[in-house]
Amino acid sequence: MLGPFGTMIVGPMFPELRDTFGVSTETIGWSLTAYLLPFSVLLLVSGTLGERWGRRQVVRAAFLLYGLSCLGAAASANLTMFLTFRALQGVGNAFTTPLLLAGLADITPPQRLGRAIGIYASFQAAGTSLAPFVGGMATEVHWRLGFVILAVFCFFLLPAPPPGEPRRDAEAPPIRPLFSRRLALLAAAGTATTAGTLGMTYLISLQARDTLGLSAGGAGALLLVAGLTMLVLAPRWGRVVDRFGAPRAGVVAVVTASALSALIGYTDEVILLTMLFAATSAASSLVLVALQSLATVAVPDNRGGAVSVVLGFRFAGLALSPLIWIPVFESDPVLAFQGTALVSLPAALAFAALGQRRVSA
């Protein structure tokens, strides 16, 4: 829950952050990018380093850094301080997500891995849905309260790191398998989907607040409905992945999510926006389960490293997303949502290629 929660908590806060720091909406978009850029860059190596140094120690230290950075963001007196602490949150998150997934794969029988990833994804969905809701409700008092709540969440997790002790030099995780065609296809799928339909929650928030005139709490509640859809469906999608295969499920999910997201920009009613976003989120959650299922088994001797690389490219797409689509949204909301749909579609080709019987190393 922690990663999506910390990423998306700023969504309903955009107008208040804009007023507090006296900047434009486009500038406040950097509150997402400042978090996601160091996160995505460090993900390229954090999984391998965590496997080398020991998952348990690394994740515990990352939780501590994350919590302290949240308190720093809450106390920020200007935008530079705020973005600096957002970047430190991204650093901490880079050393949690891949190691948690790697630990999950180690303790799960292969025939049930899809279901386990589905349950894991449901908690990610809970973070995605609760973040804008909690952020929106907190912003009704003051946006700084949202980051205090997030810090308490981090400190609560300190006693619960994943299993995994340090490896000696002779047992160090291999690097060469990370430079494979399979990993490249997974990375491409991750980048495309998060630059598109998987990363458009902030656009929904802007549509709700700036176009439909909802309050911060109202926007948070709207996003909560869609997030709950992911929360309920993700474990079921895990069973779908186990039965039909992650590549085939990924192709269907990407095409469906893209078709639905292209329609969102035309909505001018809250109920219709909520329904379309919920349906898009349902398809997107299947994309997420398929992608993470493939990443956890791509390099068995270095699970953390493989997951880390794929997530690095995935969150690079998410980091670039607001820089690309917020200016487009301010000019033409319909075009922004159509753009997210088109950018996502190449991921369907990557999943299709992964479904071929032979994918060269």
Secondary structure as GFF3:
##gff-version 3
##sequence-region A 1 361
A	DSSP	alpha_helix	2	8	.	.	.	ID=ss1
A	DSSP	three_ten_helix	11	13	.	.	.	ID=ss2
A	DSSP	alpha_helix	14	21	.	.	.	ID=ss3
A	DSSP	alpha_helix	25	28	.	.	.	ID=ss4
A	DSSP	alpha_helix	30	53	.	.	.	ID=ss5
A	DSSP	alpha_helix	55	74	.	.	.	ID=ss6
A	DSSP	alpha_helix	79	94	.	.	.	ID=ss7
A	DSSP	alpha_helix	97	106	.	.	.	ID=ss8
A	DSSP	three_ten_helix	110	112	.	.	.	ID=ss9
A	DSSP	alpha_helix	113	141	.	.	.	ID=ss10
A	DSSP	alpha_helix	143	157	.	.	.	ID=ss11
A	DSSP	three_ten_helix	169	171	.	.	.	ID=ss12
A	DSSP	three_ten_helix	176	178	.	.	.	ID=ss13
A	DSSP	alpha_helix	181	195	.	.	.	ID=ss14
A	DSSP	three_ten_helix	197	199	.	.	.	ID=ss15
A	DSSP	alpha_helix	201	206	.	.	.	ID=ss16
A	DSSP	pi_helix	207	211	.	.	.	ID=ss17
A	DSSP	alpha_helix	216	244	.	.	.	ID=ss18
A	DSSP	alpha_helix	246	264	.	.	.	ID=ss19
A	DSSP	alpha_helix	270	298	.	.	.	ID=ss20
A	DSSP	three_ten_helix	300	302	.	.	.	ID=ss21
A	DSSP	alpha_helix	303	331	.	.	.	ID=ss22
A	DSSP	alpha_helix	333	344	.	.	.	ID=ss23
A	DSSP	alpha_helix	346	354	.	.	.	ID=ss24
###
